[in-house]
Amino acid sequence: MRNAALHHHLETFAVDASRRLSAQAAAGEEIPFELREEPGSGTAPLYCYQPLTDRFIRARRELLAALDSHGQAARALAECDAIDVYLAAHGEIRIPGDRLGRAALALETFLCAMYAERTGFGFEPVHFEAAYAELERTVYSDRGTTAVISPVLGVGLDPGTTELMLGDGLSLIRGDALDGAPRDAVWGEGQEPSVLALFSAEAEHGRRGAVPLARTRFRRLLSALRLFEHGTFAMGPLAWTRTGPGPWRMVPIGASGRAGAVGGLAATRYLTIVPAGQVQELRAFWRLVNRRGGAAGTGELAWALARFEMGCERSAPLEALTDHLLALRALLEPEGPSSGRLAQRLAVICAQPDQRGALARRTAHAIELERAVITGMADGSAGRASGPGAGVDAVVDELAGHLRAILRDALCGHLDADLCGLADDLLAEAAEEPAVSG
């Protein structure tokens, strides 16, 4: 026994409840039964009556709450931090948000466990001690973990990889490899099981603490995937959580991104496989993104990353174009678009010397496409351009690829924080090269 005071208050309440429930039964209130079929030794099934004492108890909730010992037991139980874990383990779905409400429901659940499959309400110490021991094991357990899962759309694992451990309690796992995972989490609209993001936290965080942590980890995972590789990544709209061996419970995951279009393909048709050879690289990159806070802190880099992710979630390429250009302007054209410096600065950072002119021209073409969208010459929602819009998908995808590379290298420290200064220095060096060679 770890909490003598709690044991005393619960025992007092259990004795009082036993008397009240026994009086109800003696007055003619009947315990409902259900007929249950069980396999017999022969071909004919056997039938037995199962008492539904839990239904009898729950129907007298107000009668039991009027007992003086109910309030004392509820207050003692409310001091336990893991009451919601106990309730979840007993299949409770609607758990009150306040401590006393959870404690009152836990008292009711405790009585149901005490009288499970019994036909009377006499107080028997052996049944009380068994129910109390189970309660203490749950609310004071420090060995269990709380797990949160959510489907990751647009990503697949190498056939030889079942689970990809990323660190900080997070992993990617094949849905059909997670024992007992809810069917709705594992199987989406496709024929293959979903890849799940799995976050595990120690039990002391509790279910309520683990879910907000999971939301943060999942959002940073999404950022890491989008920066790491070309694809249409998003988190599913829902998550499931459980503590220890308890049942899975559905929870909203909040803003988790929307899969955009890549190369004109819908997200459900585009799957990016993480090959076994890139597992270590992805793991190291995830840890960097998680350590940097996902949004790389504050300033131009954080703002550009946010705009890049907005572009990743657009449903049509032309819708994403302005997001990507705004992100690039924040990094490479702080003077504003009227300066006309973006195309040259992007080209000198992202292209080889003999390819810089072509990239600058394609970037200028992208800027013209943006103007066409603004003036109505292009249909941004459909991704079509009636003017200078040939090859829209390729133009937007290339621009997004260069932006992804700059953000990734800047986040990793491979590029100078002063990207404009770096670009201008490279342009100055390139301008001097013909004079030196001549």
N, C-alpha and C positions, 0 to 999 in steps of 0.2 A: 504494500500500500504506500503510495507516494504522497497522498494528500488526505490526512486524517480528518480534517475539517470537512472537506468535500464528502468523504465517505459518511460521516455522521449526518450531514444535512440530507444527503440522498437517501440514507437508510430511514431517517425519520419520515421523509416524504413518502417513501415506498410503503411504509407501514400504514400511514394515514390513507394513502391511495388504495391500499389493499382493503381496508375497512369500508371505504366509500363505495368501491366497485363491488365488493361482496354484498353490501346492503342493496345495491341496485339489482344484482342478480337474484337475491332472496326475495325481492319485491316483485319478481316476475319478469324482469327484463332479460331477454334471452340473448345468448351469444350466437351470432349467425355462423352457419357452417357452409362449406362448399364441398361438393362431391368430386373427389380426385381419383383419376384412373391410374393404377399402377400395374406393371407387368406381373403376371402370375407364373406359377411353375408350369402350367400347361398352356394351351392355346387361348383359353378364355382369360380376359383381363380381370383384375381385382379392383374393387372400388372401396374407398374409405372416406370417412367424413373428416374434414380438417376444420378445426375451430378457428374462426376469424376474430381472435381476441383483439388484434390491433384495430379492427374496425369498431369494435365495441368501445375500446378506450378512446379512440379519436372522436367518437360521437359524444363523449362526455368531457370534452376539453374544458368547457367553462366550469363545470362542476368540480373538476380537479384543481383548476386555477384558483378557486375560492378557498382552498385549504391554506391555513396559516403557514404550514411547512413548505408550500409551493414557492412562495416568495423568497424564503431563506435559501432553499435549494437552488432556485434560479439565479440568485445573486452570486452564490458560491460557484456555480457552473459558469457564469458569465466571465469570471476572472481567468478562465482557461482560454488561451489564444487559438487553439485548434479545434474549437467546437464545430466549425464548418466542415472540417475534415471528417469528424465523426458522423455528421449528418450525411455527407456525400457518400461515405462508406455504407450507409444504410439505405441508399437510393433516394434520399430526399432531393427533389428538383428545385423547389422554390424555397430558397434559404433567405430568411429575413436579413436586412442590412444592418440592423442594430443588435448590439450584444445581448440585451435582455430578450429580444425576440428570438434570437438563435438559441439562447439558453432554454427558453420555454419550450421551443420545438424539440430540443434535445432531451428534456425531461420526458416529454410525451414519447419520444422514440425509445428512450431508456426503459420506460414501462412496457412498451410493446415488445422489446427484446426480453424482458424478464418473464413475460407471460406467453411467449411464443409457443403455439401448439398446446397450450394448457386449457383445460375446461373449467377451471375455477380460479378465484382470485385470492386465495389464502396466501399469506406472506410466508415464504420458505427461504431461509437464509442461504441455502445452497444456490438457488436460482438468482438471488440478489447478488451474491459474491461473484458468480460467473459473469453476470451482466456488468457489474462494476469493474471487474478486472479487464474486460474487453474495452470498456470506456477509457480506463486509464492507459491501456496500451496504445490506444489511438491518439488521445489528446496529449500524451506526454512522450510519444515516440520521437526520437531524434535520429532514427536511421532511415526513415522513409524519404522519398523525394516527390516533388510535385512536377508533373510533366505537362507541357503545352505543345500541341501540334497544330500545324496548318499546312495545306497544300501549297507547293511552290509551282506556279504555272510557267511553262516555257523552258524548263530545265529537265535534263535527264542525266542519269549516272551511267558510267561505263558498265557494260555487262558484267564485268568482274568485280564491281564495287557494290556492296550492299548498303554500307553506311559510310559517310564521309564525315569524320570528326573534324569540326572547325575550331573548337576551343571555346572557353568561357561558357560552357554548358550547352553549346549549340552544335547541332549536326544536321546533315541531310541524310535521309534514310528512305529506302524504297518502302512504299506504304504497305505492301504485302509482307514485308519482313518484320513489321512491328506487331507483335502478338496482341490480339484483342483490339486493334485500332478500329474506330468506327467505320463502317462501310462507306458512308457519305464522304469521309475524309480521304479514303484510299482510292475509291473509284469515281472518276469524273465522267465526262462524256465520251472519252476515248476508250480504246480497248486495253490499254496498258495502265497499270496502277500508277497513281500519282507519286511524285517524290514529295516527301513531307519534311518541313523544317521542324525539328524536335528540340525543344528547350527544356532542360532539367534543372531544378533548383532544390536545394536542401529543404526539408520539411519545415524548418523554423521560419522560412519566408511565408509559408502558408499559401493556399490557393490564390487568395486575393492579392498577395504580394508578387506571386510568380507571373501572373498574367500581364501586369504592366511592364515587368522586366522583359517578358517574351515579346511584347509589342515593340519595344525598343530594339531588341536583338533582331527581330524579323525585318524591321525597317532598314537597319544597317546592312543586313544580309542582302536585301534588295538593291541597295546602293552599290554594294561590293560586286554583285553579279553584273549589274548594268555597266559598271566601269571596267570589269574584268574581260567581258566578252560581248560580242555583237549578239543580240537576241531580243525576245519579247517576254521579259520577265515580269511577274506580278505575284503577289500573295493571294491566296483564296480569301473570300470575304468573311469566313468564319474560322474559328479555332475550337479545339476541344482540350479540356484539361482534366487531370485526375491526380489524386494524391495516393501514393502507395498502390495497393491492389484495388482501390475503390473504382466506382464506375466512371466512365467518361462523361463529362458535362460540356455542352456546347456553350461557347461564350463569343461575343462579338470581338473582332480583332481591331476594329477601328479602321482608319485610313491605311490601306495596305497596298495602294498602287493599282493601276489598271494597265493591262497588257496592251501596248500600241501595235502599230503595223510596221513590219520590216519588209522592205522590198515589195510592198503591196500585198503581203500575205497576212491573213488573220492570225492572231496569236495562237489559236487552237491548232493551227496547221504548221506552226514553226516551233521546232524543238531543238534546243542547244544542248548537246551532250558534253559533259565534263569528262574528258578522257583521263585514263589512269595516270598518264604522264604529267598531267597538269594539276593533280590533286595537291601536291606540296605547295605549288605556286599559289593556288586559290586559297589554301589554308593560311599562308603567310599574308596574303593580301587582305583577307577577311580580318585577321587580327589587327592589321594596320588601320583599316577603316573603323573597326570597333574602338580601337584605342584613341583614334582622332575624333571620335564622337559622331561618325557617320557623315556629318555635314562639314567636316574639315574646319570646325571652329566658326569664326565670323569673318566678314570682309568679302572681297570680290570672289575669292575661290569658293566660299560657301554659297554665295548667291548664284554663281555660275553653275555649281553642281545642282542646286535646286531647280534652275531653269532647264538644265540638261534632263533631269528626271521628269519634269513636266513634259518635255518633248518626247520622252520615251513612252509616255502614256497617251499620246494623241492617237486618234483612230485613223488619221490619214496623213501622208507625208507632208503636204503643204501646211497642215495645221501645226506640224512640229517645226517647220522652217524658222518661224519667227523666234521660237524658244531657243533654238540652237544659235541663231545669229545674235540674239540678245546676250546669251552666255558668252559668246566669243567677243562681243564688243566690250563686255565688262572686263574681260581679261586682256584684250589686245587693242582696244580702241576707246580709251577713256575720254578722248577729246570729243567723241561723238561721231555719228555716221557721216556728217558733212565733211569730215577731214579726209575720208577716202583712204585710210591707212590699213584697214582690216585685211584686205586681200593680200597685200604685199607682206605684212607681218605674219599672217598665217602661213603663207607659202614658204617664207624663209625659215620658219621653225619646223614645219612638217614635211617638207619635200627636199629631195636632193637638188643640188645646183642646176642640173640640166632639166629638172622637172618643175622648177619654181614658177616659170612663166605660165605653164599650162594650168597649174593649180590656182594661181592668181586669177586667171581668166575664168575658171570654173566657179571660183568664189564670187567674182563679180556677177556671173550669170545667176548665182543663187540670190544675190541681193536684188537683181532685176526681177526674179520670180517673186520675191517678197513684195516688191512694189506692185507687181501685177495682182497679187492677192488683195493688197490694200485698196487698189483702185477698182477692183471688181473684174479685172481681166482674167483672173484665175479663180476657180471654184475651190476654195480651201477645204471645204468639208468633203469633197469628192476626190481631191488630189489631182484635179485636171487643170490645165492652163490653156486658154485659147490664144495667148500670145506667145512669149518666149518660154514655153513650158515643156519642150521636148526632154524626155529622160528625167522627169521630176524625181522618180524614186531613186535613181542612181545619184542625182545631185544631192538630195537630202541625206541619203545614207552615207555618202562620202563626207559631207560636212559633219554629220554626227560622229563618224569615225575619227576624224581629226580632233574634234572637241573632246571625245572620250580619251584619246591618247594624251592630250594636253592635261586634262584633269587628273588622269591616273599618274602621269609622270610628276606633275606638280605635287600631288598628294604624297607620293613616295619620296619626294625630295630630289628627283633626277633633273628637274628644271629649276632655274633661278626663280625666286618669288617675284622678282620684277620682270615679268614676261615682256612688257613693252620695251624696257631697257635692253633685254636680251635680243629681241627682234631687231631693234634699231642698230645695235652693235653689229649683228650679223649682216644687216643690209649695208652698213657702212663698209664693212670688210669686203662684201661682194662688189661694191662700187669701186673700190680701190684695186681690185685684182687685175683688170685690164691694163691700168696705168703701170702697175708693177711689172707685168709680163712684157709690156712694150718697151 
